[in-house]
């Protein structure tokens, strides 16, 4: 039989290797101890939830660790979709397992949420009927878990999906407003795209492999150097165009990034 759902309890010295099972996803609740992913040196602590797909590294349990694992195949959520609408979920659970927001991260739980999850998992663990994979009762319990997860993500202002389109829109916004520093403040840009400032910072660093500040500074440095090399701009004009407070502000900014002054850069270009 090709099972679409299964539960497991793992303890010390056991490994969790989803890619060696017949399942596509695993929801993990760490009751005690720590799970470690040696491949990318990540640690996940107790009272956290993990959402694993086939791309996730093997997890190992550390001393005195207990974790509850619910395994799913794609078909589990498709076969019972006719009752899923009763839960009014914004996303199919498959979207959550594949979410880049949750990639290589665990979801920390508040006390009240932890108790609810422990209660649901306990019910599932005690349910030992042969037709567990087809049980409507079990499916209701699992959907209640994902409804809770959606509420947690909403409270944290973390979107489940990170769109490529949003990256393009952010890049366009930056290019259009690079001459207006006030519009490039994290709070301003987060408000513009209706996301939290904390999430925007994390999203940007993961997407571009550098912080938002470094990204903006790199663009401004490039613009300053283009104008210095052209010999058509005075320092005062560069200050006014790029929104620096004064020439001293521009000099200090440039020297901090390049370890030379703007005038030294300009002389180097002129002598080349």
GUNURO-115226 format. One record per residue (C-alpha): residue number from 1; residue in one letter; chain; x, z, y. Coordinates in steps of 0.02 Angstrom, whole numbers, plus 50000, padded with zeros to 5 digits. Layout:
BEGIN
kenu pos->NUM; code->A; unit->A; xx->X; zz->Z; yy->Y
...
//
This chain:
BEGIN
kenu pos->1; code->X; unit->A; xx->50000; zz->50000; yy->50000
kenu pos->2; code->X; unit->A; xx->50065; zz->49956; yy->50172
kenu pos->3; code->X; unit->A; xx->50036; zz->50119; yy->50265
kenu pos->4; code->X; unit->A; xx->50001; zz->50109; yy->50451
kenu pos->5; code->X; unit->A; xx->50018; zz->50296; yy->50485
kenu pos->6; code->X; unit->A; xx->50115; zz->50442; yy->50412
kenu pos->7; code->X; unit->A; xx->50170; zz->50615; yy->50469
kenu pos->8; code->X; unit->A; xx->50331; zz->50707; yy->50429
kenu pos->9; code->X; unit->A; xx->50417; zz->50871; yy->50468
kenu pos->10; code->X; unit->A; xx->50606; zz->50864; yy->50483
kenu pos->11; code->X; unit->A; xx->50727; zz->51010; yy->50489
kenu pos->12; code->X; unit->A; xx->50913; zz->51047; yy->50503
kenu pos->13; code->X; unit->A; xx->51034; zz->50914; yy->50435
kenu pos->14; code->X; unit->A; xx->50901; zz->50780; yy->50420
kenu pos->15; code->X; unit->A; xx->50909; zz->50611; yy->50507
kenu pos->16; code->X; unit->A; xx->50772; zz->50513; yy->50590
kenu pos->17; code->X; unit->A; xx->50805; zz->50328; yy->50561
kenu pos->18; code->X; unit->A; xx->50653; zz->50228; yy->50612
kenu pos->19; code->X; unit->A; xx->50738; zz->50060; yy->50578
kenu pos->20; code->X; unit->A; xx->50750; zz->50107; yy->50394
kenu pos->21; code->X; unit->A; xx->50563; zz->50137; yy->50375
kenu pos->22; code->X; unit->A; xx->50417; zz->50017; yy->50362
kenu pos->23; code->X; unit->A; xx->50349; zz->50079; yy->50528
kenu pos->24; code->X; unit->A; xx->50367; zz->50011; yy->50705
kenu pos->25; code->X; unit->A; xx->50351; zz->50170; yy->50808
kenu pos->26; code->X; unit->A; xx->50372; zz->50357; yy->50797
kenu pos->27; code->X; unit->A; xx->50305; zz->50497; yy->50907
kenu pos->28; code->X; unit->A; xx->50417; zz->50650; yy->50894
kenu pos->29; code->X; unit->A; xx->50377; zz->50826; yy->50950
kenu pos->30; code->X; unit->A; xx->50531; zz->50940; yy->50950
kenu pos->31; code->X; unit->A; xx->50464; zz->51112; yy->50908
kenu pos->32; code->X; unit->A; xx->50632; zz->51202; yy->50898
kenu pos->33; code->X; unit->A; xx->50814; zz->51156; yy->50923
kenu pos->34; code->X; unit->A; xx->50890; zz->50990; yy->50974
kenu pos->35; code->X; unit->A; xx->50892; zz->50809; yy->50918
kenu pos->36; code->X; unit->A; xx->51050; zz->50708; yy->50954
kenu pos->37; code->X; unit->A; xx->51077; zz->50521; yy->50966
kenu pos->38; code->X; unit->A; xx->51263; zz->50498; yy->50930
kenu pos->39; code->X; unit->A; xx->51259; zz->50313; yy->50972
kenu pos->40; code->X; unit->A; xx->51230; zz->50345; yy->51158
kenu pos->41; code->X; unit->A; xx->51272; zz->50531; yy->51165
kenu pos->42; code->X; unit->A; xx->51097; zz->50587; yy->51213
kenu pos->43; code->X; unit->A; xx->51020; zz->50757; yy->51175
kenu pos->44; code->X; unit->A; xx->50835; zz->50798; yy->51169
kenu pos->45; code->X; unit->A; xx->50780; zz->50979; yy->51180
kenu pos->46; code->X; unit->A; xx->50636; zz->51079; yy->51110
kenu pos->47; code->X; unit->A; xx->50459; zz->51065; yy->51176
kenu pos->48; code->X; unit->A; xx->50489; zz->50883; yy->51222
kenu pos->49; code->X; unit->A; xx->50405; zz->50723; yy->51164
kenu pos->50; code->X; unit->A; xx->50500; zz->50566; yy->51113
kenu pos->51; code->X; unit->A; xx->50428; zz->50392; yy->51095
kenu pos->52; code->X; unit->A; xx->50533; zz->50287; yy->50977
kenu pos->53; code->X; unit->A; xx->50531; zz->50103; yy->50933
kenu pos->54; code->X; unit->A; xx->50644; zz->50003; yy->50818
kenu pos->55; code->X; unit->A; xx->50779; zz->49987; yy->50952
kenu pos->56; code->X; unit->A; xx->50809; zz->50174; yy->50959
kenu pos->57; code->X; unit->A; xx->50970; zz->50246; yy->50887
kenu pos->58; code->X; unit->A; xx->50971; zz->50360; yy->50735
kenu pos->59; code->X; unit->A; xx->50931; zz->50540; yy->50781
kenu pos->60; code->X; unit->A; xx->51010; zz->50691; yy->50696
kenu pos->61; code->X; unit->A; xx->50945; zz->50869; yy->50694
kenu pos->62; code->X; unit->A; xx->51058; zz->51009; yy->50754
kenu pos->63; code->X; unit->A; xx->51058; zz->51187; yy->50690
kenu pos->64; code->X; unit->A; xx->50888; zz->51273; yy->50673
kenu pos->65; code->X; unit->A; xx->50795; zz->51117; yy->50727
kenu pos->66; code->X; unit->A; xx->50615; zz->51078; yy->50680
kenu pos->67; code->X; unit->A; xx->50528; zz->50918; yy->50735
kenu pos->68; code->X; unit->A; xx->50362; zz->50839; yy->50690
kenu pos->69; code->X; unit->A; xx->50359; zz->50651; yy->50674
kenu pos->70; code->X; unit->A; xx->50208; zz->50536; yy->50675
kenu pos->71; code->X; unit->A; xx->50249; zz->50360; yy->50614
kenu pos->72; code->X; unit->A; xx->50145; zz->50208; yy->50662
kenu pos->73; code->X; unit->A; xx->50141; zz->50024; yy->50629
kenu pos->74; code->X; unit->A; xx->50073; zz->49897; yy->50752
kenu pos->75; code->X; unit->A; xx->49922; zz->49873; yy->50643
kenu pos->76; code->X; unit->A; xx->49867; zz->50055; yy->50656
kenu pos->77; code->X; unit->A; xx->49809; zz->50035; yy->50835
kenu pos->78; code->X; unit->A; xx->49738; zz->49862; yy->50803
kenu pos->79; code->X; unit->A; xx->49640; zz->49906; yy->50646
kenu pos->80; code->X; unit->A; xx->49546; zz->50047; yy->50731
kenu pos->81; code->X; unit->A; xx->49532; zz->49971; yy->50904
kenu pos->82; code->X; unit->A; xx->49342; zz->49973; yy->50893
kenu pos->83; code->X; unit->A; xx->49339; zz->50160; yy->50930
kenu pos->84; code->X; unit->A; xx->49485; zz->50161; yy->51050
kenu pos->85; code->X; unit->A; xx->49373; zz->50120; yy->51197
kenu pos->86; code->X; unit->A; xx->49291; zz->50291; yy->51180
kenu pos->87; code->X; unit->A; xx->49450; zz->50369; yy->51249
kenu pos->88; code->X; unit->A; xx->49459; zz->50260; yy->51405
kenu pos->89; code->X; unit->A; xx->49647; zz->50241; yy->51391
kenu pos->90; code->X; unit->A; xx->49730; zz->50136; yy->51526
kenu pos->91; code->X; unit->A; xx->49858; zz->50071; yy->51402
kenu pos->92; code->X; unit->A; xx->49869; zz->50035; yy->51218
kenu pos->93; code->X; unit->A; xx->49986; zz->50164; yy->51138
kenu pos->94; code->X; unit->A; xx->50101; zz->50018; yy->51093
kenu pos->95; code->X; unit->A; xx->50134; zz->49998; yy->51281
kenu pos->96; code->X; unit->A; xx->50191; zz->50178; yy->51288
kenu pos->97; code->X; unit->A; xx->50311; zz->50159; yy->51142
kenu pos->98; code->X; unit->A; xx->50386; zz->50004; yy->51224
kenu pos->99; code->X; unit->A; xx->50389; zz->50077; yy->51399
kenu pos->100; code->X; unit->A; xx->50554; zz->50058; yy->51491
kenu pos->101; code->X; unit->A; xx->50507; zz->50212; yy->51591
kenu pos->102; code->X; unit->A; xx->50524; zz->50316; yy->51433
kenu pos->103; code->X; unit->A; xx->50673; zz->50222; yy->51359
kenu pos->104; code->X; unit->A; xx->50806; zz->50347; yy->51300
kenu pos->105; code->X; unit->A; xx->50711; zz->50488; yy->51383
kenu pos->106; code->X; unit->A; xx->50604; zz->50633; yy->51323
kenu pos->107; code->X; unit->A; xx->50446; zz->50694; yy->51406
kenu pos->108; code->X; unit->A; xx->50456; zz->50877; yy->51453
kenu pos->109; code->X; unit->A; xx->50296; zz->50974; yy->51426
kenu pos->110; code->X; unit->A; xx->50212; zz->51113; yy->51522
kenu pos->111; code->X; unit->A; xx->50155; zz->51265; yy->51425
kenu pos->112; code->X; unit->A; xx->49973; zz->51214; yy->51419
kenu pos->113; code->X; unit->A; xx->50015; zz->51038; yy->51362
kenu pos->114; code->X; unit->A; xx->50134; zz->51103; yy->51229
kenu pos->115; code->X; unit->A; xx->49995; zz->51210; yy->51154
kenu pos->116; code->X; unit->A; xx->49875; zz->51063; yy->51147
kenu pos->117; code->X; unit->A; xx->50003; zz->50952; yy->51062
kenu pos->118; code->X; unit->A; xx->50050; zz->51088; yy->50937
kenu pos->119; code->X; unit->A; xx->49865; zz->51110; yy->50894
kenu pos->120; code->X; unit->A; xx->49836; zz->50924; yy->50866
kenu pos->121; code->X; unit->A; xx->49993; zz->50902; yy->50762
kenu pos->122; code->X; unit->A; xx->49948; zz->51054; yy->50659
kenu pos->123; code->X; unit->A; xx->49778; zz->50977; yy->50620
kenu pos->124; code->X; unit->A; xx->49860; zz->50814; yy->50569
kenu pos->125; code->X; unit->A; xx->49989; zz->50902; yy->50461
kenu pos->126; code->X; unit->A; xx->49853; zz->50998; yy->50369
kenu pos->127; code->X; unit->A; xx->49751; zz->50843; yy->50335
kenu pos->128; code->X; unit->A; xx->49806; zz->50791; yy->50161
kenu pos->129; code->X; unit->A; xx->49675; zz->50667; yy->50107
kenu pos->130; code->X; unit->A; xx->49737; zz->50507; yy->50026
kenu pos->131; code->X; unit->A; xx->49654; zz->50397; yy->50155
kenu pos->132; code->X; unit->A; xx->49741; zz->50478; yy->50304
kenu pos->133; code->X; unit->A; xx->49794; zz->50308; yy->50373
kenu pos->134; code->X; unit->A; xx->49611; zz->50253; yy->50382
kenu pos->135; code->X; unit->A; xx->49538; zz->50420; yy->50438
kenu pos->136; code->X; unit->A; xx->49431; zz->50412; yy->50595
kenu pos->137; code->X; unit->A; xx->49459; zz->50600; yy->50617
kenu pos->138; code->X; unit->A; xx->49649; zz->50577; yy->50621
kenu pos->139; code->X; unit->A; xx->49633; zz->50428; yy->50737
kenu pos->140; code->X; unit->A; xx->49532; zz->50533; yy->50860
kenu pos->141; code->X; unit->A; xx->49667; zz->50667; yy->50857
kenu pos->142; code->X; unit->A; xx->49803; zz->50539; yy->50889
kenu pos->143; code->X; unit->A; xx->49708; zz->50456; yy->51031
kenu pos->144; code->X; unit->A; xx->49686; zz->50626; yy->51113
kenu pos->145; code->X; unit->A; xx->49875; zz->50643; yy->51110
kenu pos->146; code->X; unit->A; xx->49898; zz->50478; yy->51200
kenu pos->147; code->X; unit->A; xx->49763; zz->50523; yy->51327
kenu pos->148; code->X; unit->A; xx->49862; zz->50681; yy->51363
kenu pos->149; code->X; unit->A; xx->50023; zz->50580; yy->51379
kenu pos->150; code->X; unit->A; xx->49942; zz->50464; yy->51505
kenu pos->151; code->X; unit->A; xx->49886; zz->50614; yy->51609
kenu pos->152; code->X; unit->A; xx->50063; zz->50687; yy->51605
kenu pos->153; code->X; unit->A; xx->50139; zz->50522; yy->51662
kenu pos->154; code->X; unit->A; xx->50009; zz->50508; yy->51800
kenu pos->155; code->X; unit->A; xx->50047; zz->50685; yy->51861
kenu pos->156; code->X; unit->A; xx->50233; zz->50641; yy->51864
kenu pos->157; code->X; unit->A; xx->50194; zz->50477; yy->51954
kenu pos->158; code->X; unit->A; xx->50285; zz->50380; yy->51817
kenu pos->159; code->X; unit->A; xx->50215; zz->50207; yy->51779
kenu pos->160; code->X; unit->A; xx->50211; zz->50153; yy->51598
kenu pos->161; code->X; unit->A; xx->50258; zz->49974; yy->51640
kenu pos->162; code->X; unit->A; xx->50404; zz->49920; yy->51749
kenu pos->163; code->X; unit->A; xx->50374; zz->49742; yy->51802
kenu pos->164; code->X; unit->A; xx->50504; zz->49609; yy->51837
kenu pos->165; code->X; unit->A; xx->50388; zz->49552; yy->51976
kenu pos->166; code->X; unit->A; xx->50408; zz->49719; yy->52064
kenu pos->167; code->X; unit->A; xx->50597; zz->49697; yy->52062
kenu pos->168; code->X; unit->A; xx->50580; zz->49529; yy->52147
kenu pos->169; code->X; unit->A; xx->50461; zz->49599; yy->52277
kenu pos->170; code->X; unit->A; xx->50579; zz->49743; yy->52315
kenu pos->171; code->X; unit->A; xx->50726; zz->49623; yy->52336
kenu pos->172; code->X; unit->A; xx->50623; zz->49515; yy->52456
kenu pos->173; code->X; unit->A; xx->50570; zz->49668; yy->52555
kenu pos->174; code->X; unit->A; xx->50752; zz->49724; yy->52573
kenu pos->175; code->X; unit->A; xx->50811; zz->49552; yy->52629
kenu pos->176; code->X; unit->A; xx->50671; zz->49543; yy->52758
kenu pos->177; code->X; unit->A; xx->50706; zz->49716; yy->52828
kenu pos->178; code->X; unit->A; xx->50895; zz->49732; yy->52811
kenu pos->179; code->X; unit->A; xx->50908; zz->49734; yy->53002
kenu pos->180; code->X; unit->A; xx->50785; zz->49879; yy->53016
kenu pos->181; code->X; unit->A; xx->50863; zz->50036; yy->52937
kenu pos->182; code->X; unit->A; xx->50707; zz->50141; yy->52962
kenu pos->183; code->X; unit->A; xx->50608; zz->50024; yy->52849
kenu pos->184; code->X; unit->A; xx->50741; zz->50040; yy->52713
kenu pos->185; code->X; unit->A; xx->50727; zz->50229; yy->52696
kenu pos->186; code->X; unit->A; xx->50680; zz->50274; yy->52516
kenu pos->187; code->X; unit->A; xx->50521; zz->50360; yy->52574
kenu pos->188; code->X; unit->A; xx->50468; zz->50205; yy->52672
kenu pos->189; code->X; unit->A; xx->50503; zz->50083; yy->52532
kenu pos->190; code->X; unit->A; xx->50421; zz->50197; yy->52402
kenu pos->191; code->X; unit->A; xx->50265; zz->50205; yy->52511
kenu pos->192; code->X; unit->A; xx->50268; zz->50017; yy->52531
kenu pos->193; code->X; unit->A; xx->50260; zz->49993; yy->52342
kenu pos->194; code->X; unit->A; xx->50149; zz->50145; yy->52309
kenu pos->195; code->X; unit->A; xx->50269; zz->50234; yy->52193
kenu pos->196; code->X; unit->A; xx->50352; zz->50405; yy->52206
kenu pos->197; code->X; unit->A; xx->50521; zz->50418; yy->52292
kenu pos->198; code->X; unit->A; xx->50598; zz->50501; yy->52138
kenu pos->199; code->X; unit->A; xx->50536; zz->50364; yy->52024
kenu pos->200; code->X; unit->A; xx->50596; zz->50228; yy->52143
kenu pos->201; code->X; unit->A; xx->50772; zz->50298; yy->52142
kenu pos->202; code->X; unit->A; xx->50777; zz->50307; yy->51952
kenu pos->203; code->X; unit->A; xx->50697; zz->50136; yy->51933
kenu pos->204; code->X; unit->A; xx->50820; zz->50055; yy->52052
kenu pos->205; code->X; unit->A; xx->50975; zz->50129; yy->51971
kenu pos->206; code->X; unit->A; xx->50919; zz->50078; yy->51797
kenu pos->207; code->X; unit->A; xx->50873; zz->49902; yy->51853
kenu pos->208; code->X; unit->A; xx->51029; zz->49865; yy->51957
kenu pos->209; code->X; unit->A; xx->51159; zz->49983; yy->51880
kenu pos->210; code->X; unit->A; xx->51193; zz->50058; yy->52051
kenu pos->211; code->X; unit->A; xx->51103; zz->50177; yy->52167
kenu pos->212; code->X; unit->A; xx->50987; zz->50110; yy->52301
kenu pos->213; code->X; unit->A; xx->51104; zz->50176; yy->52437
kenu pos->214; code->X; unit->A; xx->51254; zz->50086; yy->52364
kenu pos->215; code->X; unit->A; xx->51152; zz->49926; yy->52346
kenu pos->216; code->X; unit->A; xx->51101; zz->49931; yy->52531
kenu pos->217; code->X; unit->A; xx->51276; zz->49978; yy->52588
kenu pos->218; code->X; unit->A; xx->51350; zz->49831; yy->52492
kenu pos->219; code->X; unit->A; xx->51231; zz->49710; yy->52580
kenu pos->220; code->X; unit->A; xx->51271; zz->49783; yy->52752
kenu pos->221; code->X; unit->A; xx->51458; zz->49776; yy->52720
kenu pos->222; code->X; unit->A; xx->51443; zz->49592; yy->52673
kenu pos->223; code->X; unit->A; xx->51345; zz->49555; yy->52832
kenu pos->224; code->X; unit->A; xx->51472; zz->49648; yy->52939
kenu pos->225; code->X; unit->A; xx->51617; zz->49553; yy->52863
kenu pos->226; code->X; unit->A; xx->51531; zz->49385; yy->52885
kenu pos->227; code->X; unit->A; xx->51510; zz->49422; yy->53070
kenu pos->228; code->X; unit->A; xx->51686; zz->49489; yy->53093
kenu pos->229; code->X; unit->A; xx->51760; zz->49335; yy->53010
kenu pos->230; code->X; unit->A; xx->51658; zz->49213; yy->53114
kenu pos->231; code->X; unit->A; xx->51734; zz->49267; yy->53281
kenu pos->232; code->X; unit->A; xx->51566; zz->49232; yy->53364
kenu pos->233; code->X; unit->A; xx->51509; zz->49414; yy->53369
kenu pos->234; code->X; unit->A; xx->51572; zz->49561; yy->53469
kenu pos->235; code->X; unit->A; xx->51570; zz->49735; yy->53393
kenu pos->236; code->X; unit->A; xx->51428; zz->49779; yy->53511
kenu pos->237; code->X; unit->A; xx->51323; zz->49632; yy->53447
kenu pos->238; code->X; unit->A; xx->51354; zz->49680; yy->53265
kenu pos->239; code->X; unit->A; xx->51304; zz->49860; yy->53303
kenu pos->240; code->X; unit->A; xx->51141; zz->49805; yy->53385
kenu pos->241; code->X; unit->A; xx->51096; zz->49674; yy->53254
kenu pos->242; code->X; unit->A; xx->51127; zz->49783; yy->53101
kenu pos->243; code->X; unit->A; xx->51053; zz->49943; yy->53170
kenu pos->244; code->X; unit->A; xx->51208; zz->50053; yy->53188
kenu pos->245; code->X; unit->A; xx->51201; zz->50194; yy->53315
kenu pos->246; code->X; unit->A; xx->51358; zz->50137; yy->53407
kenu pos->247; code->X; unit->A; xx->51528; zz->50059; yy->53376
kenu pos->248; code->X; unit->A; xx->51598; zz->50223; yy->53312
kenu pos->249; code->X; unit->A; xx->51459; zz->50232; yy->53182
kenu pos->250; code->X; unit->A; xx->51498; zz->50055; yy->53124
kenu pos->251; code->X; unit->A; xx->51686; zz->50089; yy->53117
kenu pos->252; code->X; unit->A; xx->51665; zz->50249; yy->53016
kenu pos->253; code->X; unit->A; xx->51542; zz->50165; yy->52896
kenu pos->254; code->X; unit->A; xx->51657; zz->50017; yy->52866
kenu pos->255; code->X; unit->A; xx->51816; zz->50122; yy->52849
kenu pos->256; code->X; unit->A; xx->51732; zz->50235; yy->52722
kenu pos->257; code->X; unit->A; xx->51687; zz->50085; yy->52614
kenu pos->258; code->X; unit->A; xx->51843; zz->49977; yy->52636
kenu pos->259; code->X; unit->A; xx->51979; zz->50101; yy->52688
kenu pos->260; code->X; unit->A; xx->52021; zz->49994; yy->52839
kenu pos->261; code->X; unit->A; xx->51943; zz->49974; yy->53010
kenu pos->262; code->X; unit->A; xx->51834; zz->49825; yy->53058
kenu pos->263; code->X; unit->A; xx->51966; zz->49769; yy->53183
kenu pos->264; code->X; unit->A; xx->52100; zz->49770; yy->53046
kenu pos->265; code->X; unit->A; xx->51988; zz->49664; yy->52935
kenu pos->266; code->X; unit->A; xx->51959; zz->49543; yy->53078
kenu pos->267; code->X; unit->A; xx->52147; zz->49527; yy->53112
kenu pos->268; code->X; unit->A; xx->52178; zz->49494; yy->52927
kenu pos->269; code->X; unit->A; xx->52049; zz->49354; yy->52926
kenu pos->270; code->X; unit->A; xx->52115; zz->49277; yy->53086
kenu pos->271; code->X; unit->A; xx->52293; zz->49273; yy->53020
kenu pos->272; code->X; unit->A; xx->52244; zz->49196; yy->52853
//
